[in-house]
Amino acid sequence: MVPEAVAAMADELARVGNPSSLHTAGRRARRVVEESREQLAAAVRARPSEVVLTSGGTESDNLAVIGTYRARRRADDRRRRVLVSSIEHHAVLDATEALAAHEGAEAVLLPVDRTGRLDVAALEAEIARDPASVALVSVMWANNEVGTLQPVDDVVRLAHAHGVPVHTDAVQAVGQVPVDFAASGVDLLTVTAHKLGGPVGVGALVAVRGAELEPLVHGGGQERGVRSGTLDAASARAFSERAEQSDGSLPGRADRVRALRDRLLAGVLEAVPEAELVGAPVDPALRLPGNLNVAFRGCEGDSLLYLLDAAGIECSTGSACQAGVPQPSHVLLAMGLDPVLARGALRLSLGHSTTDADVDAALAALPAAVERSRGASLATRAS
Ligand SMILES: Cc1ncc(COP(=O)(O)O)c(C=O)c1O
């Protein structure tokens, strides 16, 4: 969290008042929440009345997918197909799979190309197959592991031609690329505070006024009755201040981060020439500025991660552990990477706090880590 957000949140936490109470303290807290809602809405070009505050990206994704499915199927029992890209975050994928396992949904995983971009023709064919059976389409704005920007405009055009609502998980996009909710035409958009230097545990689902959405959480009827629970004024304030700040500083910041990322990539390729860039080319129209994903054939991403961690470089692999065995990331497999290469992939994220010195440190640590990780993988295979 950036210091200003910590200060704003601490200031607000020190005050009392339930924003739903009618007394003076409650009315003051309500004002904070409503001003935050306005600020947040302005940052993503939505109306304040379209912002539903939640506990973060995971809850917003679940509310969008499950809430829309339930509402639309209740209105028409044929609407059982949920179309999602195969590279979605687990918050969307697992919500969809839960609907398939327990509520009669049919999960349709849409393919992506080698760069991680949605196959628009496949989406078109799936919708055309039986438009009346589609409950929802969910395609993220940008992928979290490889940074690939998605053709959201095409998704909206194809889905809306048949009256099908569209959700987009914009958790990675907001603050990194311009996100205009109104112009995009999507019905539902997920955003979270902790990607913007705000607190963990607060986010929003931006939902057009007429969105068919059944609440997942029942109670006091806050947030248009879609998301009950006492409103968290402190988190809302820190979140919205960060959203406004990130929006205002976006152009210069994105260019700075992109330059650092490009220097990191060039340095990696120079130090380890056989390393492979994973995902879209580093083109502003195709990839998030702060994302780098590079694969080192013959290395275990997780061992690289620990070796770099010991050198003070914190990164991630996207791999999941199943029954104690590391599995390559579902995103990389969906992109068609062979599993051996996918296991050597490393995601290096750069953000507002990343400096030139951080890039130098990563470049200084990487060659030795790759060497050691390769040696370890060879030794494991030999034994
Ligand atoms: C694309 C994407 N969606 C959803 C989430 C989950 O958001 P949260 O951590 O706020 O629950 C993340 C988290 O990193 C993400 O990258």
The ligand as an ORCA input file, in Angstrom:
! r2SCAN-3c Opt
* xyz 0 1
  C      -7.054    -11.302    -12.924
  C      -7.371    -11.424    -11.472
  N      -8.637    -11.633    -11.077
  C      -8.973    -11.742     -9.794
  C      -8.028    -11.652     -8.796
  C      -8.454    -11.784     -7.371
  O      -8.551    -10.537     -6.763
  P      -8.548    -10.401     -5.156
  O      -7.159    -10.795     -4.734
  O      -8.864     -8.979     -4.894
  O      -9.578    -11.331     -4.632
  C      -6.686    -11.441     -9.133
  C      -5.670    -11.348     -8.085
  O      -4.530    -11.161     -8.270
  C      -6.346    -11.334    -10.514
  O      -5.080    -11.137    -10.902
*
